[in-house]
Amino acid sequence: MKKIWLLAFLGIASALFSPESGNLLPPAHADPPEGPKNSEPEKALPEPSGGLGSQEVPRDDGGKDRVYYSVTTPEEEKKARQEEKEKEDKSWEMLRNIIIDRRTR
């Protein structure tokens, strides 16, 4: 029975992904169009002062999007690592107190 399902799956997969049947996949899975928009490298965000910043990004339709970002300081990273370490230690302590009964009926 498993072989039949496997063969059916392989048959469907080969039909979907064969070069002759390019119309079976939805357009969302198609390759992006080639053009000057895709050839531009992405620009890196400028280094913010004070860890916070924003940048306006123009859209193709003439509108603008605003991107807000922040950069963590070494002190914030150290504090976050310490909090994660405390959470991990607390989790291990809870696991040490669990009794697992592996008996079957």
PLY file of the C-alpha trace (Angstrom):
ply
format ascii 1.0
element vertex 105
property float x
property float y
property float z
element edge 104
property int vertex1
property int vertex2
end_header
0.00 0.00 0.00
2.86 2.36 0.83
4.42 1.71 -2.57
1.22 2.73 -4.33
1.08 6.02 -2.42
4.75 6.65 -3.08
4.33 5.99 -6.81
1.27 8.26 -6.93
3.15 11.02 -5.14
6.16 10.71 -7.43
3.90 10.79 -10.49
2.17 13.97 -9.32
5.46 15.61 -8.35
7.03 14.81 -11.71
3.97 16.22 -13.49
4.12 19.46 -11.49
7.82 20.05 -11.91
8.39 18.84 -15.46
9.54 21.50 -17.96
6.64 20.74 -20.32
3.99 21.57 -17.71
5.10 25.05 -16.71
1.49 26.20 -16.26
0.65 23.89 -13.35
2.46 25.91 -10.69
0.82 29.13 -9.49
2.41 32.42 -10.62
3.65 33.12 -7.08
6.26 30.41 -7.58
7.47 31.74 -10.92
10.91 33.26 -11.32
11.06 37.05 -10.80
11.33 39.13 -13.96
14.75 40.18 -15.10
15.35 43.89 -15.18
17.18 46.86 -13.71
15.22 46.73 -10.44
16.68 43.34 -9.52
20.24 44.23 -10.48
20.66 47.01 -7.89
22.43 45.96 -4.70
20.61 46.68 -1.46
21.89 49.71 0.38
22.98 49.29 3.97
21.24 51.39 6.58
23.41 54.22 7.94
24.84 53.83 11.43
22.32 55.36 13.83
23.23 57.75 16.61
21.96 56.62 19.98
20.95 53.18 18.69
17.72 54.33 16.97
17.02 55.53 13.46
14.68 55.61 10.50
15.01 55.77 6.74
12.59 56.55 3.92
12.53 54.05 1.06
10.84 55.11 -2.22
8.33 52.72 -3.82
7.73 52.13 -7.52
4.31 53.79 -7.32
5.82 57.08 -6.10
5.01 56.59 -2.41
7.52 56.23 0.39
7.90 53.65 3.10
9.62 54.45 6.38
11.85 51.82 8.01
12.54 52.11 11.75
15.49 50.25 13.22
17.63 50.05 16.34
21.10 48.85 17.20
21.72 47.17 20.55
24.58 48.36 22.69
27.09 45.94 24.25
25.49 46.55 27.66
22.06 45.57 26.31
23.52 42.43 24.71
25.24 41.49 27.99
21.99 41.99 29.91
20.02 39.90 27.39
22.60 37.09 27.57
22.44 37.13 31.37
18.61 36.93 31.32
18.74 34.00 28.88
21.29 32.23 31.10
19.00 32.68 34.12
16.02 31.31 32.15
18.08 28.32 31.02
19.25 27.56 34.57
15.67 27.79 35.86
14.46 25.46 33.08
17.13 22.87 33.87
16.25 23.04 37.57
12.58 22.36 36.76
13.57 19.41 34.54
15.72 17.93 37.31
12.66 17.72 39.57
10.50 15.83 37.05
9.96 12.12 37.64
9.33 10.09 34.50
7.43 6.86 35.04
8.25 4.50 32.17
6.15 1.57 33.40
3.58 0.23 31.01
0.22 -1.20 31.99
0 1
1 2
2 3
3 4
4 5
5 6
6 7
7 8
8 9
9 10
10 11
11 12
12 13
13 14
14 15
15 16
16 17
17 18
18 19
19 20
20 21
21 22
22 23
23 24
24 25
25 26
26 27
27 28
28 29
29 30
30 31
31 32
32 33
33 34
34 35
35 36
36 37
37 38
38 39
39 40
40 41
41 42
42 43
43 44
44 45
45 46
46 47
47 48
48 49
49 50
50 51
51 52
52 53
53 54
54 55
55 56
56 57
57 58
58 59
59 60
60 61
61 62
62 63
63 64
64 65
65 66
66 67
67 68
68 69
69 70
70 71
71 72
72 73
73 74
74 75
75 76
76 77
77 78
78 79
79 80
80 81
81 82
82 83
83 84
84 85
85 86
86 87
87 88
88 89
89 90
90 91
91 92
92 93
93 94
94 95
95 96
96 97
97 98
98 99
99 100
100 101
101 102
102 103
103 104
